[in-house]
């Protein structure tokens, strides 16, 4: 199985690692190794409520298309009231299940418009949790749409897949991968934007640490192109995961901020 990155730079490390794991595991069985994925892209909405709909991953299978919303969250309790999600009591805004469902509908609509109904299969959606959440409390409606990474990867086995998608398909999407390559590589699809506190980093770093511990990027505010910032992206795995803990990462990563706060 091959996952094509629409945006090849600036993708968060955790998301890239999730893509790599998904590609590796779905390539491991005859049932799913022929699937195709498209990752890190956006579809622009025009008219009222204009904006971009961001997609983490879309899978083309032999039966359906699956929109995947990846969540690398860590905490003790993830809870939903049906509208918003709360991680350890802190609001994480609108339920990702709602977003994934809307994205699936918008993707299906655009595919029907550009490819026609003959080449638009059913488009499903899942939220896939690939962080470390100790306990979850979702509504019954959301439960069926939220999977752990282990549960999601089990779709590579035919029997598990058919437990989720038992309907007989109208056609096999894998017979038309060239059409989907053209669609996802065409003008209707654009690279996904990655913002940090409202700032959009440039693609290439202006400085990289000699040991690849971090890279620094020029960035401009999304709503004010004249407002600029310097963003630093850390890669603590450069020091080895066994050598640095969460407290150490905070101590190293925020040391300059603490000095600045002390001086001012």
C-alpha positions as a Markdown table, in Angstrom:
| # | Residue | x | y | z |
|---|---|---|---|---|
| 1 | Unk | 0.0 | 0.0 | 0.0 |
| 2 | Unk | 1.2 | 3.5 | -0.8 |
| 3 | Unk | 0.3 | 6.7 | 0.9 |
| 4 | Unk | 0.9 | 9.9 | -1.2 |
| 5 | Unk | 1.7 | 13.0 | 0.7 |
| 6 | Unk | 0.0 | 16.0 | -0.9 |
| 7 | Unk | 2.1 | 18.3 | 1.4 |
| 8 | Unk | 5.6 | 17.0 | 1.7 |
| 9 | Unk | 7.1 | 19.5 | 4.2 |
| 10 | Unk | 6.0 | 20.9 | 7.5 |
| 11 | Unk | 3.8 | 17.9 | 8.4 |
| 12 | Unk | 4.0 | 17.2 | 12.2 |
| 13 | Unk | 6.3 | 14.4 | 13.1 |
| 14 | Unk | 3.6 | 12.4 | 15.0 |
| 15 | Unk | 1.4 | 12.6 | 11.9 |
| 16 | Unk | 4.2 | 11.4 | 9.6 |
| 17 | Unk | 4.9 | 8.5 | 11.9 |
| 18 | Unk | 1.2 | 7.6 | 11.9 |
| 19 | Unk | 1.2 | 7.6 | 8.1 |
| 20 | Unk | 4.3 | 5.4 | 8.1 |
| 21 | Unk | 2.8 | 2.9 | 10.5 |
| 22 | Unk | -0.5 | 2.7 | 8.6 |
| 23 | Unk | 1.3 | 2.3 | 5.3 |
| 24 | Unk | 3.6 | -0.4 | 6.7 |
| 25 | Unk | 0.8 | -2.4 | 8.4 |
| 26 | Unk | -1.7 | -2.2 | 5.5 |
| 27 | Unk | 1.1 | -3.4 | 3.2 |
| 28 | Unk | 1.6 | -6.5 | 5.3 |
| 29 | Unk | -1.5 | -8.5 | 4.2 |
| 30 | Unk | -2.7 | -9.5 | 0.7 |
| 31 | Unk | -6.1 | -8.2 | 1.5 |
| 32 | Unk | -5.1 | -4.5 | 1.9 |
| 33 | Unk | -1.7 | -4.2 | 0.3 |
| 34 | Unk | -3.3 | -2.8 | -2.9 |
| 35 | Unk | -5.0 | 0.1 | -1.2 |
| 36 | Unk | -4.0 | 3.7 | -1.8 |
| 37 | Unk | -3.8 | 6.6 | 0.6 |
| 38 | Unk | -3.7 | 10.4 | 0.1 |
| 39 | Unk | -2.5 | 12.5 | 3.1 |
| 40 | Unk | -2.1 | 16.1 | 4.4 |
| 41 | Unk | -4.3 | 18.0 | 2.0 |
| 42 | Unk | -7.2 | 20.5 | 2.0 |
| 43 | Unk | -10.4 | 21.2 | 0.0 |
| 44 | Unk | -11.4 | 24.9 | -0.3 |
| 45 | Unk | -15.0 | 25.9 | 0.5 |
| 46 | Unk | -16.4 | 28.8 | -1.5 |
| 47 | Unk | -19.4 | 31.1 | -0.8 |
| 48 | Unk | -20.9 | 31.5 | 2.6 |
| 49 | Unk | -18.7 | 30.0 | 5.3 |
| 50 | Unk | -15.7 | 29.9 | 2.9 |
| 51 | Unk | -12.5 | 28.3 | 4.2 |
| 52 | Unk | -10.5 | 25.1 | 4.0 |
| 53 | Unk | -11.5 | 21.6 | 5.0 |
| 54 | Unk | -8.3 | 19.8 | 6.2 |
| 55 | Unk | -7.8 | 16.1 | 5.7 |
| 56 | Unk | -5.2 | 14.0 | 7.6 |
| 57 | Unk | -5.6 | 10.9 | 5.5 |
| 58 | Unk | -8.0 | 9.3 | 2.9 |
| 59 | Unk | -7.8 | 5.6 | 2.1 |
| 60 | Unk | -9.0 | 4.1 | -1.2 |
| 61 | Unk | -10.0 | 0.5 | -0.5 |
| 62 | Unk | -11.5 | -2.2 | -2.8 |
| 63 | Unk | -15.0 | -1.4 | -1.3 |
| 64 | Unk | -15.2 | 2.2 | 0.1 |
| 65 | Unk | -13.2 | 5.4 | 0.6 |
| 66 | Unk | -12.3 | 6.1 | 4.3 |
| 67 | Unk | -11.7 | 9.6 | 5.6 |
| 68 | Unk | -9.3 | 9.3 | 8.7 |
| 69 | Unk | -9.0 | 12.1 | 11.3 |
| 70 | Unk | -5.8 | 11.4 | 13.3 |
| 71 | Unk | -5.6 | 12.5 | 16.9 |
| 72 | Unk | -2.3 | 12.3 | 18.7 |
| 73 | Unk | -3.7 | 13.2 | 22.2 |
| 74 | Unk | -2.3 | 12.2 | 25.6 |
| 75 | Unk | -4.2 | 12.4 | 28.9 |
| 76 | Unk | -6.2 | 10.5 | 31.6 |
| 77 | Unk | -9.8 | 11.1 | 30.5 |
| 78 | Unk | -11.2 | 12.1 | 27.1 |
| 79 | Unk | -14.9 | 12.8 | 27.4 |
| 80 | Unk | -17.6 | 14.0 | 25.0 |
| 81 | Unk | -20.9 | 15.7 | 25.6 |
| 82 | Unk | -22.0 | 15.0 | 22.0 |
| 83 | Unk | -20.9 | 18.4 | 20.7 |
| 84 | Unk | -17.5 | 19.0 | 22.2 |
| 85 | Unk | -14.6 | 16.9 | 23.5 |
| 86 | Unk | -12.9 | 17.5 | 26.7 |
| 87 | Unk | -9.4 | 16.2 | 27.6 |
| 88 | Unk | -8.8 | 16.1 | 31.3 |
| 89 | Unk | -11.5 | 18.7 | 31.7 |
| 90 | Unk | -10.1 | 21.1 | 29.1 |
| 91 | Unk | -12.3 | 21.8 | 26.0 |
| 92 | Unk | -10.8 | 20.5 | 22.7 |
| 93 | Unk | -13.6 | 22.2 | 20.7 |
| 94 | Unk | -16.0 | 20.6 | 18.4 |
| 95 | Unk | -16.1 | 16.8 | 18.3 |
| 96 | Unk | -13.7 | 15.4 | 15.7 |
| 97 | Unk | -16.4 | 12.9 | 14.8 |
| 98 | Unk | -18.5 | 15.8 | 13.5 |
| 99 | Unk | -15.6 | 17.1 | 11.5 |
| 100 | Unk | -14.7 | 13.8 | 10.0 |
| 101 | Unk | -18.3 | 13.1 | 9.0 |
| 102 | Unk | -18.6 | 16.5 | 7.3 |
| 103 | Unk | -15.3 | 16.0 | 5.5 |
| 104 | Unk | -16.6 | 12.7 | 4.2 |
| 105 | Unk | -19.7 | 14.3 | 2.8 |
| 106 | Unk | -17.8 | 17.2 | 1.3 |
| 107 | Unk | -15.2 | 14.8 | -0.3 |
| 108 | Unk | -18.0 | 12.7 | -1.7 |
| 109 | Unk | -19.8 | 15.8 | -3.1 |
| 110 | Unk | -16.6 | 17.0 | -4.8 |
| 111 | Unk | -15.8 | 13.6 | -6.3 |
| 112 | Unk | -19.3 | 13.3 | -7.7 |
| 113 | Unk | -18.9 | 16.8 | -9.2 |
| 114 | Unk | -15.5 | 16.1 | -10.7 |
| 115 | Unk | -15.5 | 12.3 | -11.4 |
| 116 | Unk | -19.2 | 11.5 | -11.6 |
| 117 | Unk | -21.3 | 9.1 | -9.5 |
| 118 | Unk | -19.9 | 6.1 | -11.4 |
| 119 | Unk | -16.5 | 6.7 | -9.8 |
| 120 | Unk | -17.6 | 7.8 | -6.4 |
| 121 | Unk | -18.1 | 5.0 | -3.9 |
| 122 | Unk | -19.5 | 5.3 | -0.4 |
| 123 | Unk | -17.2 | 7.6 | 1.7 |
| 124 | Unk | -17.0 | 6.6 | 5.4 |
| 125 | Unk | -15.1 | 8.3 | 8.2 |
| 126 | Unk | -13.2 | 7.4 | 11.4 |
| 127 | Unk | -11.4 | 9.3 | 14.1 |
| 128 | Unk | -8.3 | 7.3 | 14.9 |
| 129 | Unk | -6.6 | 7.9 | 18.3 |
| 130 | Unk | -2.9 | 7.3 | 18.1 |
| 131 | Unk | -1.8 | 9.0 | 21.3 |
| 132 | Unk | -2.1 | 7.7 | 24.9 |
| 133 | Unk | -5.5 | 8.2 | 26.5 |
| 134 | Unk | -6.2 | 6.2 | 29.6 |
| 135 | Unk | -10.0 | 6.4 | 29.6 |
| 136 | Unk | -12.6 | 7.6 | 27.1 |
| 137 | Unk | -16.3 | 8.4 | 27.5 |
| 138 | Unk | -18.1 | 9.0 | 24.2 |
| 139 | Unk | -21.7 | 9.1 | 23.2 |
| 140 | Unk | -23.2 | 5.9 | 21.7 |
| 141 | Unk | -23.4 | 7.7 | 18.3 |
| 142 | Unk | -19.7 | 8.5 | 18.5 |
| 143 | Unk | -18.4 | 5.2 | 19.8 |
| 144 | Unk | -18.8 | 3.5 | 16.4 |
| 145 | Unk | -16.7 | 6.2 | 14.7 |
| 146 | Unk | -13.8 | 6.4 | 17.1 |
| 147 | Unk | -11.0 | 3.7 | 16.9 |
| 148 | Unk | -7.7 | 3.2 | 18.5 |
| 149 | Unk | -4.8 | 2.8 | 16.1 |
| 150 | Unk | -4.7 | -0.9 | 16.9 |
| 151 | Unk | -8.4 | -1.2 | 16.0 |
| 152 | Unk | -8.0 | 0.8 | 12.8 |
| 153 | Unk | -5.0 | -1.3 | 11.7 |
| 154 | Unk | -7.0 | -4.5 | 12.1 |
| 155 | Unk | -9.0 | -3.4 | 9.0 |
| 156 | Unk | -6.2 | -5.0 | 7.1 |
| 157 | Unk | -7.8 | -8.4 | 7.9 |
| 158 | Unk | -10.7 | -9.3 | 5.6 |
| 159 | Unk | -13.1 | -10.6 | 8.3 |
| 160 | Unk | -12.6 | -7.5 | 10.5 |
| 161 | Unk | -13.1 | -5.2 | 7.5 |
| 162 | Unk | -16.3 | -6.9 | 6.5 |
| 163 | Unk | -17.6 | -6.5 | 10.0 |
| 164 | Unk | -17.5 | -2.7 | 9.4 |
| 165 | Unk | -18.3 | -2.7 | 5.7 |
| 166 | Unk | -20.5 | -5.6 | 4.8 |
| 167 | Unk | -22.5 | -4.0 | 1.9 |
| 168 | Unk | -21.7 | -5.2 | -1.5 |
| 169 | Unk | -19.9 | -2.4 | -3.5 |
| 170 | Unk | -21.2 | -1.0 | -6.8 |
| 171 | Unk | -17.7 | -1.2 | -8.2 |
| 172 | Unk | -14.1 | -1.7 | -7.1 |
| 173 | Unk | -12.4 | 1.7 | -6.6 |
| 174 | Unk | -8.9 | 0.1 | -6.9 |
| 175 | Unk | -9.7 | -0.5 | -10.6 |
| 176 | Unk | -9.6 | 3.3 | -11.1 |
| 177 | Unk | -6.6 | 4.5 | -9.1 |
| 178 | Unk | -5.3 | 6.5 | -12.1 |
| 179 | Unk | -8.5 | 8.6 | -11.9 |
| 180 | Unk | -8.0 | 9.1 | -8.1 |
| 181 | Unk | -4.4 | 10.0 | -8.6 |
| 182 | Unk | -5.4 | 12.8 | -11.1 |
| 183 | Unk | -8.2 | 14.0 | -8.8 |
| 184 | Unk | -6.1 | 14.2 | -5.6 |
| 185 | Unk | -3.2 | 15.7 | -7.6 |
| 186 | Unk | -5.4 | 18.2 | -9.4 |
| 187 | Unk | -6.5 | 21.8 | -8.8 |
| 188 | Unk | -9.4 | 20.9 | -6.5 |
| 189 | Unk | -6.9 | 19.6 | -3.9 |
| 190 | Unk | -4.3 | 21.8 | -2.2 |
| 191 | Unk | -1.6 | 21.1 | 0.5 |
| 192 | Unk | -2.9 | 21.3 | 4.0 |
| 193 | Unk | -2.0 | 24.4 | 6.0 |
| 194 | Unk | -0.2 | 23.9 | 9.3 |
| 195 | Unk | -0.5 | 26.8 | 11.7 |
| 196 | Unk | 1.1 | 27.4 | 15.1 |
| 197 | Unk | -0.8 | 30.0 | 17.2 |
| 198 | Unk | -2.1 | 31.5 | 14.0 |
| 199 | Unk | 1.3 | 31.7 | 12.2 |
| 200 | Unk | 2.1 | 29.8 | 9.0 |
| 201 | Unk | 5.8 | 28.7 | 8.8 |
| 202 | Unk | 7.7 | 28.7 | 5.5 |
| 203 | Unk | 8.5 | 25.3 | 4.0 |
| 204 | Unk | 12.3 | 25.5 | 4.4 |
| 205 | Unk | 14.0 | 26.2 | 7.7 |
| 206 | Unk | 16.4 | 29.1 | 8.0 |
| 207 | Unk | 18.5 | 27.3 | 10.6 |
| 208 | Unk | 18.9 | 23.7 | 11.7 |
| 209 | Unk | 20.6 | 22.5 | 14.9 |
| 210 | Unk | 23.9 | 20.7 | 14.1 |
| 211 | Unk | 22.5 | 17.6 | 15.8 |
| 212 | Unk | 19.0 | 18.0 | 14.3 |
| 213 | Unk | 17.6 | 18.8 | 17.7 |
| 214 | Unk | 15.5 | 21.7 | 16.3 |
| 215 | Unk | 14.9 | 23.8 | 13.2 |
| 216 | Unk | 13.8 | 27.4 | 13.0 |
| 217 | Unk | 11.4 | 28.8 | 10.4 |
| 218 | Unk | 10.2 | 32.2 | 9.4 |
| 219 | Unk | 6.5 | 32.5 | 9.8 |
| 220 | Unk | 3.7 | 35.0 | 8.9 |
| 221 | Unk | 0.4 | 35.5 | 10.6 |
| 222 | Unk | -2.5 | 33.9 | 8.7 |
| 223 | Unk | -4.7 | 37.0 | 9.2 |
| 224 | Unk | -1.9 | 39.6 | 8.9 |
| 225 | Unk | 0.9 | 38.9 | 6.4 |
| 226 | Unk | 2.9 | 41.9 | 7.8 |
| 227 | Unk | 3.1 | 40.3 | 11.2 |
| 228 | Unk | 6.1 | 37.8 | 11.4 |
| 229 | Unk | 7.5 | 35.4 | 13.9 |
| 230 | Unk | 10.3 | 32.9 | 14.3 |
| 231 | Unk | 9.1 | 29.4 | 15.0 |
| 232 | Unk | 11.2 | 26.6 | 16.4 |
| 233 | Unk | 10.3 | 22.9 | 15.7 |
| 234 | Unk | 11.9 | 20.5 | 18.2 |
| 235 | Unk | 12.8 | 16.9 | 17.5 |
| 236 | Unk | 13.7 | 15.5 | 21.0 |
| 237 | Unk | 14.2 | 12.0 | 19.5 |
| 238 | Unk | 17.5 | 13.3 | 18.2 |
| 239 | Unk | 18.7 | 12.9 | 21.8 |
| 240 | Unk | 17.2 | 9.4 | 22.1 |
| 241 | Unk | 13.9 | 8.6 | 23.6 |
| 242 | Unk | 15.5 | 6.8 | 26.6 |
| 243 | Unk | 17.6 | 9.8 | 27.5 |
| 244 | Unk | 15.1 | 12.5 | 28.0 |
| 245 | Unk | 11.8 | 12.6 | 29.8 |
| 246 | Unk | 8.8 | 14.9 | 29.5 |
| 247 | Unk | 10.1 | 17.2 | 32.3 |
| 248 | Unk | 13.5 | 17.4 | 30.7 |
| 249 | Unk | 11.9 | 18.3 | 27.4 |
| 250 | Unk | 10.0 | 21.2 | 29.0 |
| 251 | Unk | 13.2 | 22.3 | 30.8 |
| 252 | Unk | 15.2 | 22.4 | 27.5 |
| 253 | Unk | 12.5 | 23.6 | 25.2 |
| 254 | Unk | 11.2 | 26.5 | 27.4 |
| 255 | Unk | 14.5 | 27.7 | 28.8 |
| 256 | Unk | 14.8 | 30.8 | 26.6 |
| 257 | Unk | 11.2 | 31.7 | 27.3 |
| 258 | Unk | 11.8 | 31.5 | 31.0 |
| 259 | Unk | 14.9 | 33.7 | 30.7 |
| 260 | Unk | 13.0 | 36.3 | 28.7 |
| 261 | Unk | 10.2 | 36.3 | 31.2 |
| 262 | Unk | 12.7 | 36.8 | 34.0 |
| 263 | Unk | 14.4 | 39.7 | 32.3 |
| 264 | Unk | 11.3 | 41.5 | 31.4 |
